[in-house]
C-alpha cells in the first residue's frame, strides 16, 4: 500500500511518504563651613575662664561678647601681652560637626561614576522595552484586525473603484542584503504604524535580508523583519518609525462563493512602480493543497493573474474588501490562470500570533502518517472500510503505543472519514491542547475509540541571518503522480507548482 501513503500536513508528522508539494535602549556634598574658624592648634589651648560668646557655628548666630568684661581683659593680657587686642574672637568649642572631614576626591569620582552607571542602565532598559513595543517587534496582545462581513443588498463596485479604495494599502517590497541580492514582492498594510503582512517565502533565498517599502505615492521606508511562518507562508514586517498608513477593510474569506468576481492588486516585477490590477473569479473557495512536503493548507483558487512580484499582494472582492493574501500559482503548459491566495481567516489567526509571540503556537497536529482509503481505493485494495490507513505514529502523539501500523482510522469525533479532508478540516479548526476522538479498526476487525490530545505544530520561518546562500533550492518541486490531484494517470508530473515562490 506504499503508493497510497501520504502525510497529514504538519498536523501529522513528516515522513518519507511523497505527496503533492505546493512551493511557495552625585552632586558634591557641600562642606559645612564655620565663620572665622581659627587654627586647630589654637583650639587645643586652655579653655578661657570666662563665658564663651560671639560664636558662629554652622551659620547660626549666638550672642556677641560683652565689651566690659574684666575677666576677659585680664586673661588676654596674661596670654598675649598688653598689646593684644581682640574683637569678636571666634572661639569654637570642640564639636563633632567641626571635626567633619570633606569627602576625598577619589570617593567623589567613584560616587559620580556609579550614579551615571545607574542612570544609563535605567535609560537603556527603558529605551529597549519602549523601542521593542513601538518600533516593530512584538505587541503585548498581538495586532488584531476585524474581518467585515460581505455587504448585503449592495451593488458591486467597478474594478477601478475597487483599485482606488485599496491602492493606498498595497505596498511594494524590495528584498536585499549586503551582497546585493535582490527580490521583488508585495505587501498589505496591517496597522497604522506600519506593520506589513506579506509572504514568508519572499526572503527564503536571500540570507540576512533587509527591506525597503514603497507606498502608493512613491515614498520609500526602511523596514525590519518581525516574524514569519513557513507553514502558512505568512510573514510580518515593520516600517521603522512608521505612522499614518492606511489600513484596508479586511473581509471574511468564509463569505466567498464560487464564481464571485475578484481582483488581485500587487507589484509584479517592480516594487517601485504603481500597483497593477488583474481581474478574475473565485475558482474554488477552499481548495486543499500541499504547501510543503508534510503540510496541506486550505487556499482560495482564482484565475486572476498572479505574477512574479505579486506575492504578498491583495485578493479583493468587488466591495473593496481584501479577502486573501496572494501567494502562488500553478505553472505548466497544461495549466492556465490557476492562482492561490491565503484566506483572511488564516491570515488573522497567524498574524495575531506572529505579532505577539513571533511564532504560531496553537496550531494543532495529530502526529501520524497515513494512506487515504477512499471508496475507490477501498474497492481496488479490498479494504472493508474507508478512512486513513496508518503508516506510522510519532512518539509525541497521544496515539503512540495505542494505534499501530496497518490500523485504519474510520471516524473522527463521530464523523465518518470519506477522505482525508474530513480529518484535516477538524484539525485545522482545532487548537493545540484540544482533544478529539478517533475510532480505529485494527487488523483483527475490532473497532475501538481513543481520546487524543492534539499537539502543537509550531512552524519556523524561512528568514535566515546567515550570509551563506542555500544552494538547495527546494522551492520548485514536481508534483508526484500518485498524490497529484492535477496529474495524469500516465505517470506525468502534472505540472510544476511554484510554491512558495509565487512565480
C-alpha positions in Angstrom: 0.0 0.0 0.0 3.0 2.4 -0.1 1.7 4.0 -3.2 -1.2 5.4 -1.3 0.8 6.6 1.7 0.6 10.3 2.4 1.1 12.7 5.3 -1.4 14.7 7.2 0.1 18.3 6.9 2.3 19.1 9.7 -0.8 18.4 11.6 0.7 14.9 11.3 4.4 14.2 11.4 6.6 14.4 8.4 7.5 11.2 6.8 9.3 9.8 3.8 6.0 9.5 2.1 5.8 11.6 -1.1 2.8 13.9 -1.5 1.8 16.8 -3.6 4.0 19.8 -3.0 2.9 23.4 -3.5 6.0 25.7 -3.2 6.0 28.6 -2.1 17.6 51.2 24.5 26.4 63.0 43.0 26.3 66.0 43.4 29.3 67.0 45.6 28.3 67.3 49.2 28.6 71.0 50.4 31.3 71.4 53.1 29.9 72.7 56.3 31.8 76.0 57.0 32.4 77.8 60.2 32.8 81.6 60.0 36.2 82.8 61.0 37.5 79.4 62.0 40.7 79.6 64.0 43.6 77.1 63.6 43.2 73.7 65.1 46.3 74.2 67.4 44.7 77.3 69.0 41.6 75.3 69.7 43.6 73.0 71.9 44.6 75.9 74.2 43.4 76.2 77.7 39.7 77.0 77.9 39.3 80.7 78.8 37.9 81.3 82.3 35.0 83.3 81.0 31.8 82.7 79.3 32.1 81.8 75.6 30.3 84.3 73.4 30.3 85.5 69.9 30.4 82.1 68.3 29.0 81.5 64.8 28.5 77.7 64.3 27.1 76.4 61.1 25.8 79.8 60.3 23.8 80.1 63.5 24.4 83.4 65.3 25.0 83.4 69.0 25.2 86.4 71.4 28.1 88.9 70.9 30.7 89.1 73.8 30.3 91.9 76.3 32.9 94.7 75.7 33.1 95.4 79.6 34.3 92.0 80.7 37.2 92.3 83.3 37.9 88.6 83.3 38.4 88.6 79.6 40.7 91.7 79.6 42.8 90.1 82.4 43.1 86.8 80.5 44.1 88.5 77.3 46.9 90.5 79.0 48.2 87.4 80.7 48.3 85.3 77.5 49.1 87.7 74.7 50.5 90.8 76.3 49.2 94.2 76.8 49.2 95.0 73.2 46.8 92.2 72.3 43.5 93.4 71.0 40.6 91.2 70.2 37.4 91.9 68.6 34.8 89.0 68.4 37.2 86.2 69.0 35.7 83.3 67.1 36.4 80.6 69.6 34.7 77.4 68.8 34.1 74.7 71.3 35.0 71.1 70.3 32.2 69.7 68.3 31.6 66.6 66.0 30.4 69.0 63.4 33.7 70.9 63.4 35.6 67.7 63.1 33.8 66.8 59.8 36.2 65.8 57.1 35.3 66.6 53.5 34.8 63.6 51.0 38.1 62.7 49.3 38.4 63.4 45.6 38.7 59.8 44.7 35.5 58.9 46.5 33.6 61.7 44.9 34.7 60.5 41.4 33.6 56.9 42.3 30.2 58.1 43.5 29.7 60.1 40.4 30.6 57.3 38.1 28.3 54.9 39.9 25.4 57.4 39.7 26.0 57.8 36.0 26.1 54.0 35.5 22.7 53.6 37.3 21.1 56.4 35.3 22.4 55.0 32.0 21.3 51.5 32.8 17.8 52.7 33.6 17.7 54.8 30.5 18.8 51.9 28.3 16.3 49.4 29.8 13.5 51.9 29.3 14.6 52.6 25.8 14.8 48.9 24.9 11.4 48.0 26.1 9.8 51.1 24.6 11.6 50.5 21.4 10.6 46.9 21.3 7.0 47.8 21.6 6.9 50.9 19.5 9.2 50.0 16.6 8.3 46.7 15.2 9.0 43.7 17.4 6.2 42.2 19.4 3.0 43.7 20.7 1.7 42.6 24.1 -1.6 41.3 22.9 -0.7 40.9 19.3 -2.0 43.1 16.4 -5.6 42.3 15.7 -7.9 43.2 12.8 -11.6 42.7 12.4 -13.0 40.8 9.4 -16.0 42.5 7.9 -19.0 40.6 6.6 -19.8 40.9 2.9 -22.3 43.7 2.4 -25.8 42.6 1.6 -28.1 44.3 -1.0 -25.2 46.4 -2.1 -24.2 47.0 -5.7 -20.7 45.7 -6.6 -18.1 48.3 -7.3 -16.3 48.6 -10.6 -12.7 47.3 -10.9 -11.4 50.9 -11.0 -13.4 51.8 -7.9 -12.0 48.8 -6.0 -8.5 49.7 -7.1 -9.0 53.3 -5.9 -10.2 52.0 -2.5 -7.3 49.5 -1.8 -4.4 51.1 -3.6 -3.2 53.1 -0.6 -2.9 49.9 1.4 -0.8 47.9 -1.0 2.9 48.4 -1.0 5.9 47.2 -2.9 8.8 45.4 -1.1 12.4 45.3 -2.2 14.3 42.5 -0.5 18.1 42.8 -0.4 21.3 42.2 1.6 24.9 43.4 1.7 25.8 41.1 -1.1 23.4 42.9 -3.4 20.9 40.1 -3.7 17.5 41.5 -4.7 14.0 40.3 -4.7 10.6 42.0 -5.5 7.4 41.4 -3.6 4.2 43.0 -2.5 2.6 43.5 0.9 -0.6 44.8 2.6 -0.7 47.4 5.3 -1.9 45.7 8.6 -1.7 48.7 11.0 -1.5 52.5 11.0 2.0 52.4 12.5 3.4 50.4 9.6 3.1 46.6 10.2 3.0 44.9 6.8 1.7 41.4 6.1 3.4 39.6 3.2 4.6 36.0 2.3 7.3 34.2 4.3 8.9 32.9 1.1 9.9 36.3 -0.3 13.3 36.2 1.6 13.8 32.4 1.5 16.7 32.7 -1.0 18.2 36.0 0.4 20.1 35.4 3.7 20.3 38.3 6.2 17.6 40.1 4.2 16.8 43.7 4.6 13.7 45.5 3.3 12.6 48.7 1.5 8.9 49.6 1.5 7.4 51.7 -1.3 3.9 53.1 -0.7 1.3 54.2 -3.2 2.7 57.7 -3.7 6.3 56.6 -4.2 7.6 57.3 -0.7 10.3 54.9 0.5 10.8 53.5 4.0 13.2 51.1 5.7 11.5 48.1 7.3 12.6 45.3 9.6 11.7 41.7 9.8 9.4 40.8 12.7 8.4 37.2 12.3 7.4 34.6 9.7 5.7 31.2 9.4 6.7 28.9 6.5 3.7 26.5 7.1 1.1 29.2 6.3 3.6 31.2 4.1 2.8 34.4 6.0 5.3 37.0 7.4 5.2 40.3 9.2 7.5 43.3 8.6 7.5 46.6 10.4 8.2 50.1 8.9 10.8 51.8 11.1 9.2 54.8 12.9 6.1 54.4 10.7 2.8 56.2 11.1 -0.2 57.3 9.2 -0.6 54.2 7.0 -4.0 53.3 5.6 -5.4 50.1 6.9 -7.8 48.4 4.4 -11.1 46.8 5.0 -10.4 43.1 5.5 -13.3 40.9 4.6 -14.3 37.5 5.8 -13.0 34.9 3.3 -15.6 32.5 4.5 -18.2 34.6 2.7 -16.7 33.9 -0.7 -18.7 31.9 -3.2 -17.7 30.0 -6.4 -17.8 32.3 -9.4 -17.6 35.5 -7.4 -15.8 38.4 -9.1 -12.5 39.4 -7.6 -9.3 41.4 -8.5 -5.7 40.9 -7.5 -3.6 44.1 -6.7 0.1 43.9 -6.3 3.5 45.0 -7.6 4.6 42.4 -10.2 8.3 42.7 -11.3 8.9 46.2 -9.9 8.3 47.1 -6.3 8.9 50.8 -7.1 6.2 51.1 -9.7 2.5 51.7 -9.1 0.4 48.6 -8.2 -1.3 46.8 -11.0 -4.7 45.1 -11.0 -5.9 41.9 -12.7 -9.4 40.6 -12.7 -10.9 37.2 -12.4 -13.3 35.0 -10.4 -13.2 32.6 -7.5 -12.5 29.3 -9.0 -12.5 27.4 -5.6 -13.3 28.8 -2.1 -11.4 26.2 -0.1 -9.0 24.1 -2.1 -6.6 22.0 0.0 -3.1 22.0 -1.4 0.2 20.7 -0.2 2.4 23.7 0.7 5.3 21.8 2.0 6.3 18.1 1.9 4.3 17.5 5.1 1.6 20.1 5.3 -1.6 20.9 3.4 -3.5 24.2 3.6 -6.9 25.4 2.5 -6.4 28.1 -0.1 -8.5 30.3 -2.3 -8.2 29.4 -6.0 -8.6 32.2 -8.6 -8.0 32.7 -12.3 -6.8 36.3 -11.6 -3.2 36.6 -12.9 -0.6 36.3 -10.1 2.8 37.1 -11.5 6.4 37.3 -10.1 6.4 40.1 -7.5 2.7 39.8 -6.8 3.4 37.5 -3.8 2.1 39.1 -0.7 -0.4 41.3 -2.5 -4.2 41.6 -2.1 -7.0 39.5 -3.4 -10.0 41.8 -3.2 -13.8 41.3 -3.7 -15.9 43.8 -5.6 -16.9 45.6 -2.4 -13.3 46.7 -1.8 -12.7 44.1 0.9 -9.4 42.2 1.0 -10.3 38.6 1.3 -6.9 36.9 0.7 -3.1 37.4 0.5 -1.8 36.2 -2.8 0.9 33.7 -2.7 1.5 31.4 -5.7 0.3 29.9 -8.9 0.3 26.6 -10.7 2.7 26.7 -13.6 2.9 24.4 -16.6 1.8 24.1 -20.2 -1.2 22.1 -19.1 -2.5 24.8 -16.7 -3.6 28.3 -17.2 -4.5 31.0 -14.6 -4.5 28.9 -11.5 -3.5 31.2 -8.7 -3.8 30.7 -5.0 -4.3 33.1 -2.0 -4.2 32.6 1.7 -7.7 33.3 3.2 -8.1 36.2 5.6 -9.4 33.9 8.3 -6.0 32.1 8.3 -4.2 35.5 8.0 -5.9 36.9 11.1 -5.1 33.9 13.2 -1.5 33.6 12.2 -0.5 37.3 12.1 -2.0 37.9 15.6 0.3 35.2 17.0 3.3 36.3 15.0 2.9 39.9 16.3 2.5 38.6 19.8 4.9 35.7 20.2 7.0 35.7 17.0 5.6 32.3 16.1 2.4 30.3 15.8 1.9 28.3 19.0 -1.6 27.0 18.9 -1.7 25.2 15.5 -2.6 21.5 16.0 -1.3 18.2 14.8 -2.3 14.6 15.4 1.1 13.0 14.8 0.6 10.2 12.3 1.3 9.5 8.6 -1.3 7.6 6.6 -2.6 6.4 3.3 -6.0 7.7 2.3 -8.6 5.0 1.6 -11.5 6.3 -0.5 -14.4 4.3 -1.8 -12.4 3.7 -5.0 -9.1 2.7 -3.3 -11.1 0.5 -0.8 -12.5 -1.4 -3.7 -9.2 -1.7 -5.5 -7.3 -2.6 -2.4 -10.0 -4.8 -1.0 -10.5 -2.8 2.2 -13.7 -3.1 4.2 -13.7 0.5 5.4 -12.8 3.9 4.1 -10.5 6.0 6.3 -6.9 6.6 7.0 -4.6 3.6 6.8 -1.9 4.3 9.5 1.7 4.2 8.2 3.4 5.5 11.4 2.8 7.2 14.7 5.2 9.7 16.1 6.4 9.3 19.7 4.9 12.6 20.8 1.5 11.7 19.5 -1.3 10.7 22.0 -1.9 7.7 19.8 1.6 6.3 20.3 1.5 2.8 21.7 -2.2 2.6 21.1 -2.5 2.7 17.3 -0.3 0.6 15.1 0.8 0.5 11.5 -1.9 -1.1 9.4 -4.8 0.1 11.6 -7.5 2.2 9.9 -8.9 5.3 11.4 -12.6 5.3 10.3 -14.2 8.1 12.3 -13.1 11.3 13.9 -15.4 12.9 16.5 -18.1 10.6 15.3 -17.8 11.7 11.7 -17.2 9.1 9.1 -13.9 9.6 7.1 -14.7 9.5 3.4 -11.5 11.3 2.5 -8.6 12.9 4.4 -10.1 16.4 4.2 -12.6 15.3 6.9 -9.8 14.9 9.4 -7.7 17.8 8.2 -10.6 20.2 8.4 -11.3 19.2 12.0 -7.6 19.6 13.0 -7.4 23.0 11.2 -10.3 24.2 13.2 -8.9 22.9 16.5 -6.1 24.2 18.6 -3.1 22.5 20.3 -4.4 21.0 23.6 -7.8 20.3 22.2 -8.9 16.6 22.4 -10.5 14.7 19.6 -12.0 11.1 19.5 -10.8 8.7 16.8 -12.3 5.4 16.0 -9.7 2.8 15.0 -10.3 -0.5 13.2 -7.5 -2.9 13.9 -6.2 -5.8 11.8 -8.5 -8.2 13.6 -11.5 -6.3 12.6 -12.3 -4.8 16.0 -13.1 -1.1 16.5 -12.0 1.0 19.5 -12.3 4.7 20.4 -9.3 6.6 21.6 -9.1 10.1 23.0 -6.2 12.0 21.6 -4.9 15.4 22.7 -3.6 17.4 19.7 -0.1 18.6 20.0 1.4 22.0 19.0 2.6 22.3 15.4 5.0 25.3 15.8 6.2 26.5 12.4 9.6 28.0 11.6 10.4 30.9 9.3 12.4 30.9 6.1 14.2 34.1 7.3 17.9 33.5 8.0 20.6 35.7 9.5 23.3 33.6 7.9 25.2 35.2 5.0 25.6 31.8 3.4 23.2 31.1 0.5 21.2 28.0 0.4 22.2 26.1 -2.7 19.4 23.5 -2.1 16.5 25.2 -4.0 13.5 23.1 -2.9 11.0 25.9 -3.6 10.2 24.5 -7.0 9.2 20.8 -6.9 7.4 18.4 -9.2 4.1 17.1 -8.1 4.3 13.2 -7.9 1.6 11.5 -9.8 0.4 9.2 -7.0 -0.7 12.2 -4.9 -1.1 14.8 -7.5 -4.8 16.0 -7.9 -3.8 17.5 -11.2 -1.6 14.8 -12.6 -2.5 12.3 -15.3 -2.6 8.5 -15.0 0.3 8.1 -17.3 2.8 9.0 -14.6 3.5 12.5 -15.7 4.3 15.0 -13.1 1.2 17.0 -13.8 2.9 20.4 -13.8 5.0 22.5 -11.5 3.6 24.4 -8.7 5.9 27.2 -7.8 5.2 27.5 -4.1 6.2 29.4 -2.3 8.0 31.5 -5.0 4.7 32.8 -6.4 6.1 32.6 -9.9 
